[in-house]
Amino acid sequence: MKKRYEELDVLRGMAIIGVILIHITSELIDAQDNLGLFINQAARFAVPVFLILSGLGLTLSNKINQGYFNFLWKQLSKIILLYFIWSVIYYTATSESYSILGFIKGFILGANYYHLYYVPIIIFLYLIYPLLLKLAKNLYGLATVLLVTVLSQLADILTGIEIFNNPLNVFNWAFYFALGIWLAHNFETKFKEIKRRKVLIAVLFTTMLFVLLVESYFLKETTSMRPSVILFSVLFVLLVLSVNWKNNVFKNLILKLSGLSYGIYLSHALVLTIYEKVYKELGFSWNSMLYIIITFIVVALLSIVLTVTGDKVILVINNIFVQETKQNKAGR
C-alpha cells in the first residue's frame, strides 16, 4: 500500500468496538432491553466493515501480483497460528468430551465458539479473491455480487433454512469483500468524492439507522445477515471516511484498538463469557447502561492484555525457531 489512510485504521478500530458491543448486548436483547437493542443494532456494521477493509487493503497493496500461492501463504500465515491457539482454548473450555476429529471439524468450520466463523469466511474469500477481483472491477460485477448476497440473506429470512441462516454461508458476506475491492480501484478519486458529500452521507446514515432500529424492534430481526444491514454498513463506512479525524480526541484510542483488532476479536468472547458468569454470581446490578459501560471497559482491557501478551509469546517462539534454524544450518 503506497499511501496509508488513517481513516481505514479508524474504521478497523470502530469495527472491533462494534463486535464487542454486539456480544455484550446480545443478552440484553433476550431480556427485551430497548437500550441494549439500540446499541446492538447500531453496532451491526462491525463484521461488514472488517470484510470491506480486507478487500480494500488487499487490492490497494496489489498483493496478488506476487503470485496466487505466495499471496495465500502470506495472508494465511498472518491469521492461522492465533486462530489455532484460540480454537484449542475455546474447544478445551467448552467441550464436554474431547476428540481430535471434533476439534478439527470445529477448526475448519469455525464452530469451536460462536464468533470464530469469521476466520473460515475470510479464508474462503482469500481463496476466491482472484475471481472477486475480476468481478468487482466495475459496478456491473459489484451489482452481481450484491444481488447474490441479497438473495442469500432474503432466503435466510423468508425460509429459515439452516444453510442460509448459518453465518458460515459465505454468500451472506461476499458483497462486503467485493465492495472493498471496488472501492480500491481509483480509491483516491472516490475518497475525495466521499469527503465532498459529507452532509448528505450523514443524513442518509442517520435515516438508515432509524430504519434499522424500527425494523429490529417491530420485526424482531436482529442478525447482521439482512439487506438493511448492507445499506447501513455501507453508509457507516462512507460516513467514517468523510470525517476529518486529525484532531479527534478519541483517535489514538481507536487506532490502538485497530492495531490489536484480530487478537481482541479472537480473545474477547472468552473474557466476556467468564465475566458474565462472575457478574451474575456476585449479583451486580443489571441496569443496562451501567452494565454495558463497565462490561465494555473490563472486556476491552483484558482482551488487550491477552492480545499483547500473546503477541509477545509468539514473537519469542518465532525468534527461538529462527535461531535454532540458523544454528542447524551452521552445523551442517
C-alpha positions as CSV (number, residue, x, y, z in Angstrom):
1,M,0.0,0.0,0.0
2,K,1.7,3.1,-1.2
3,K,-0.2,5.6,1.0
4,R,-1.6,4.9,4.4
5,Y,-5.1,6.2,5.0
6,E,-5.7,6.8,8.7
7,E,-9.4,6.6,8.2
8,L,-9.1,2.9,7.3
9,D,-7.4,2.3,10.7
10,V,-10.2,4.2,12.4
11,L,-12.7,2.0,10.7
12,R,-10.9,-1.1,11.9
13,G,-10.8,0.2,15.5
14,M,-14.5,1.0,15.4
15,A,-15.3,-2.4,14.0
16,I,-13.7,-4.2,16.9
17,I,-15.6,-1.9,19.3
18,G,-18.8,-2.8,17.4
19,V,-18.0,-6.5,17.7
20,I,-17.6,-6.3,21.5
21,L,-20.8,-4.2,21.9
22,I,-22.8,-6.7,19.8
23,H,-21.8,-9.6,22.0
24,I,-22.2,-7.6,25.3
25,T,-25.7,-6.5,24.4
26,S,-26.9,-9.9,23.0
27,E,-28.1,-11.0,26.4
28,L,-29.9,-7.7,26.9
29,I,-31.8,-8.2,23.7
30,D,-33.0,-11.6,25.1
31,A,-34.2,-9.6,28.1
32,Q,-36.1,-7.2,25.8
33,D,-34.0,-4.2,26.9
34,N,-34.5,-1.3,24.5
35,L,-31.2,0.3,25.1
36,G,-29.4,-3.0,24.6
37,L,-31.3,-3.4,21.3
38,F,-30.4,0.1,20.1
39,I,-26.7,-0.4,20.8
40,N,-26.7,-3.9,19.4
41,Q,-28.2,-2.7,16.1
42,A,-26.2,0.4,15.8
43,A,-23.0,-1.8,16.0
44,R,-24.1,-4.1,13.2
45,F,-21.6,-2.5,10.9
46,A,-18.8,-4.4,12.7
47,V,-18.2,-7.6,10.7
48,P,-19.2,-6.0,7.3
49,V,-16.5,-3.3,8.0
50,F,-13.8,-5.9,8.6
51,L,-14.7,-7.6,5.3
52,I,-14.7,-4.3,3.4
53,L,-11.4,-3.4,4.8
54,S,-9.9,-6.7,4.0
55,G,-10.9,-6.5,0.3
56,L,-9.9,-2.9,0.2
57,G,-6.5,-3.4,1.8
58,L,-5.6,-6.4,-0.4
59,T,-6.4,-4.6,-3.6
60,L,-4.7,-1.3,-2.7
61,S,-1.5,-3.2,-1.8
62,N,-1.6,-5.4,-5.0
63,K,-0.5,-8.4,-3.0
64,I,-1.9,-10.8,-5.6
65,N,0.8,-9.6,-8.0
66,Q,3.3,-11.7,-6.0
67,G,1.6,-14.8,-7.3
68,Y,-1.6,-16.6,-6.1
69,F,0.1,-19.2,-3.8
70,N,2.6,-16.7,-2.4
71,F,-0.4,-14.4,-1.7
72,L,-2.3,-17.2,0.0
73,W,0.7,-18.2,2.1
74,K,1.4,-14.6,3.3
75,Q,-2.3,-14.0,4.2
76,L,-2.9,-17.3,5.9
77,S,0.3,-17.2,7.9
78,K,-0.8,-14.0,9.5
79,I,-4.0,-15.5,10.9
80,I,-3.7,-19.3,11.2
81,L,-1.5,-19.6,14.2
82,L,-3.5,-17.4,16.5
83,Y,-6.7,-18.9,15.2
84,F,-5.4,-22.4,16.0
85,I,-4.3,-21.4,19.5
86,W,-7.7,-19.8,20.3
87,S,-9.6,-22.7,18.8
88,V,-7.8,-25.0,21.1
89,I,-8.6,-22.8,24.1
90,Y,-12.3,-22.5,23.2
91,Y,-12.6,-26.2,22.4
92,T,-10.9,-27.2,25.7
93,A,-13.0,-24.7,27.7
94,T,-16.4,-25.5,26.3
95,S,-16.5,-29.2,25.2
96,E,-17.9,-31.8,27.5
97,S,-16.0,-34.5,25.7
98,Y,-12.9,-34.3,23.5
99,S,-11.9,-35.8,20.2
100,I,-9.4,-34.9,17.6
101,L,-11.9,-35.2,14.8
102,G,-14.4,-33.0,16.7
103,F,-11.7,-30.3,17.2
104,I,-10.6,-30.5,13.5
105,K,-14.2,-30.1,12.3
106,G,-14.8,-27.2,14.6
107,F,-11.5,-25.7,13.5
108,I,-12.3,-25.9,9.8
109,L,-15.9,-24.6,10.3
110,G,-15.1,-22.0,12.9
111,A,-17.5,-23.8,15.2
112,N,-15.4,-24.1,18.3
113,Y,-17.0,-20.9,19.6
114,Y,-19.8,-18.7,18.4
115,H,-17.6,-15.9,16.9
116,L,-14.9,-18.0,15.2
117,Y,-17.0,-18.4,12.0
118,Y,-15.3,-15.2,10.7
119,V,-11.9,-16.8,10.2
120,P,-13.1,-19.6,7.8
121,I,-15.2,-16.9,6.0
122,I,-12.2,-14.7,5.4
123,I,-10.0,-17.7,4.4
124,F,-12.6,-18.7,1.8
125,L,-12.7,-15.1,0.4
126,Y,-8.9,-15.2,0.2
127,L,-9.2,-18.4,-1.9
128,I,-11.6,-16.8,-4.4
129,Y,-10.0,-13.4,-4.3
130,P,-8.8,-13.5,-8.0
131,L,-12.4,-14.2,-9.1
132,L,-13.9,-11.4,-7.0
133,L,-11.1,-9.1,-8.1
134,K,-12.2,-9.5,-11.7
135,L,-15.9,-9.2,-10.9
136,A,-15.6,-6.1,-8.7
137,K,-13.6,-4.0,-11.1
138,N,-16.8,-2.4,-12.3
139,L,-20.2,-1.6,-11.0
140,Y,-21.9,-4.3,-13.0
141,G,-19.8,-7.0,-11.4
142,L,-20.2,-5.5,-8.0
143,A,-24.0,-5.4,-8.5
144,T,-23.9,-9.1,-9.4
145,V,-22.2,-9.9,-6.1
146,L,-24.7,-7.7,-4.3
147,L,-27.6,-9.5,-5.9
148,V,-26.2,-12.9,-4.8
149,T,-25.7,-11.6,-1.2
150,V,-29.2,-10.0,-1.0
151,L,-30.9,-13.2,-2.4
152,S,-29.0,-15.3,0.1
153,Q,-30.0,-13.1,3.0
154,L,-33.6,-13.0,1.9
155,A,-33.7,-16.7,1.6
156,D,-32.4,-16.9,5.2
157,I,-35.1,-14.5,6.4
158,L,-38.0,-16.0,4.4
159,T,-37.3,-19.7,4.6
160,G,-35.2,-20.1,7.8
161,I,-33.4,-23.0,6.1
162,E,-30.3,-23.7,8.0
163,I,-27.8,-23.5,5.1
164,F,-28.9,-19.9,4.5
165,N,-29.3,-19.0,8.2
166,N,-25.7,-20.2,9.0
167,P,-23.1,-17.4,9.4
168,L,-20.7,-19.7,7.6
169,N,-22.7,-19.1,4.4
170,V,-20.1,-17.0,2.5
171,F,-22.7,-15.7,0.1
172,N,-24.2,-13.7,3.0
173,W,-20.9,-11.8,3.3
174,A,-19.3,-11.8,-0.2
175,F,-20.6,-8.4,-1.2
176,Y,-18.7,-6.6,1.6
177,F,-15.4,-8.0,0.5
178,A,-16.2,-7.2,-3.2
179,L,-17.2,-3.7,-2.2
180,G,-13.7,-3.2,-0.7
181,I,-12.2,-4.4,-3.9
182,W,-14.3,-2.0,-5.9
183,L,-13.5,1.0,-3.6
184,A,-9.8,0.3,-4.0
185,H,-9.9,1.0,-7.8
186,N,-9.3,4.7,-8.2
187,F,-9.6,5.0,-4.4
188,E,-8.1,8.5,-4.2
189,T,-10.8,9.8,-6.5
190,K,-13.6,8.1,-4.7
191,F,-12.1,9.2,-1.3
192,K,-12.2,12.8,-2.3
193,E,-15.8,12.5,-3.6
194,I,-16.9,11.0,-0.3
195,K,-15.3,13.9,1.6
196,R,-17.3,16.3,-0.6
197,R,-20.6,14.7,0.2
198,K,-20.2,14.5,4.0
199,V,-23.5,16.2,4.9
200,L,-25.6,14.0,2.5
201,I,-23.9,10.9,3.8
202,A,-24.6,11.9,7.4
203,V,-28.3,12.5,6.7
204,L,-28.6,9.1,4.9
205,F,-26.8,7.3,7.6
206,T,-29.0,8.8,10.4
207,T,-32.1,7.8,8.4
208,M,-30.9,4.3,7.8
209,L,-30.0,3.9,11.5
210,F,-33.6,4.8,12.4
211,V,-35.0,2.3,9.8
212,L,-32.7,-0.4,11.2
213,L,-33.9,0.2,14.7
214,V,-37.6,0.2,13.7
215,E,-37.1,-3.0,11.7
216,S,-35.4,-4.8,14.6
217,Y,-37.9,-3.6,17.2
218,F,-41.1,-4.5,15.3
219,L,-40.0,-7.4,13.1
220,K,-37.6,-8.9,15.7
221,E,-34.9,-9.3,13.1
222,T,-31.6,-8.6,14.8
223,T,-29.0,-10.6,12.8
224,S,-26.3,-8.9,10.7
225,M,-27.3,-11.1,7.8
226,R,-30.1,-9.0,6.3
227,P,-30.3,-6.5,3.4
228,S,-31.0,-3.4,5.7
229,V,-27.6,-4.0,7.4
230,I,-25.9,-3.9,4.0
231,L,-27.1,-0.4,3.3
232,F,-26.4,0.7,6.9
233,S,-22.9,-0.7,6.9
234,V,-22.0,0.9,3.5
235,L,-23.3,4.3,4.8
236,F,-21.3,3.8,8.0
237,V,-18.1,3.3,6.0
238,L,-18.8,6.3,3.9
239,L,-19.5,8.4,7.0
240,V,-16.3,7.5,8.7
241,L,-14.3,8.1,5.5
242,S,-15.9,11.5,5.1
243,V,-14.9,12.8,8.6
244,N,-11.7,14.6,9.4
245,W,-10.0,12.5,12.2
246,K,-6.9,14.6,12.6
247,N,-8.0,16.5,15.8
248,N,-10.4,13.9,17.2
249,V,-9.8,13.2,20.9
250,F,-10.7,9.5,20.6
251,K,-8.5,8.8,17.6
252,N,-5.4,7.5,19.4
253,L,-7.5,5.0,21.4
254,I,-9.3,3.8,18.3
255,L,-6.0,3.4,16.5
256,K,-4.6,1.4,19.3
257,L,-7.6,-0.9,19.2
258,S,-7.2,-1.1,15.4
259,G,-3.7,-2.5,15.6
260,L,-4.8,-5.2,18.1
261,S,-8.1,-5.9,16.5
262,Y,-7.5,-9.5,15.4
263,G,-6.2,-10.7,18.7
264,I,-9.1,-8.8,20.5
265,Y,-11.6,-10.4,18.2
266,L,-10.4,-13.9,19.0
267,S,-10.0,-13.4,22.8
268,H,-12.8,-11.2,23.8
269,A,-15.6,-13.8,23.7
270,L,-13.8,-15.9,26.4
271,V,-13.2,-12.9,28.6
272,L,-16.9,-11.9,28.2
273,T,-18.2,-15.4,29.0
274,I,-16.2,-15.6,32.2
275,Y,-17.0,-12.0,33.1
276,E,-20.8,-12.6,32.7
277,K,-20.7,-15.7,35.0
278,V,-18.8,-13.7,37.7
279,Y,-21.1,-10.7,37.3
280,K,-24.2,-12.9,37.8
281,E,-22.7,-14.8,40.7
282,L,-21.9,-11.5,42.5
283,G,-25.4,-10.3,42.0
284,F,-24.4,-6.9,40.5
285,S,-27.0,-4.5,39.1
286,W,-28.4,-5.3,35.7
287,N,-29.0,-1.6,34.9
288,S,-28.4,-1.8,31.2
289,M,-26.3,1.4,30.8
290,L,-24.1,0.7,33.8
291,Y,-23.7,-2.9,32.7
292,I,-22.7,-2.0,29.2
293,I,-20.2,0.6,30.2
294,I,-18.5,-1.5,32.9
295,T,-18.5,-4.7,30.8
296,F,-17.1,-3.0,27.8
297,I,-14.2,-1.4,29.8
298,V,-13.3,-4.7,31.5
299,V,-13.6,-6.9,28.4
300,A,-11.7,-4.5,26.2
301,L,-8.9,-4.0,28.7
302,L,-8.5,-7.7,29.5
303,S,-8.6,-8.6,25.7
304,I,-5.9,-6.1,25.0
305,V,-3.7,-7.6,27.8
306,L,-4.3,-11.1,26.4
307,T,-3.5,-9.9,22.8
308,V,-0.3,-8.1,23.7
309,T,0.9,-11.0,25.9
310,G,0.1,-13.5,23.2
311,D,1.9,-11.4,20.5
312,K,5.0,-11.3,22.7
313,V,4.9,-15.0,23.4
314,I,4.6,-15.8,19.6
315,L,7.4,-13.4,18.9
316,V,9.7,-15.2,21.4
317,I,8.8,-18.6,19.9
318,N,9.4,-17.3,16.4
319,N,12.8,-15.9,17.5
320,I,13.8,-19.2,19.1
321,F,12.7,-21.1,16.0
322,V,14.8,-18.8,13.7
323,Q,17.8,-19.1,16.0
324,E,17.6,-22.9,16.0
325,T,17.2,-23.0,12.2
326,K,20.3,-20.8,11.8
327,Q,22.3,-23.0,14.2
328,N,21.2,-26.2,12.4
329,K,22.3,-24.8,9.1
330,A,25.6,-23.6,10.5
331,G,26.3,-27.1,12.0
332,R,25.9,-28.9,8.7
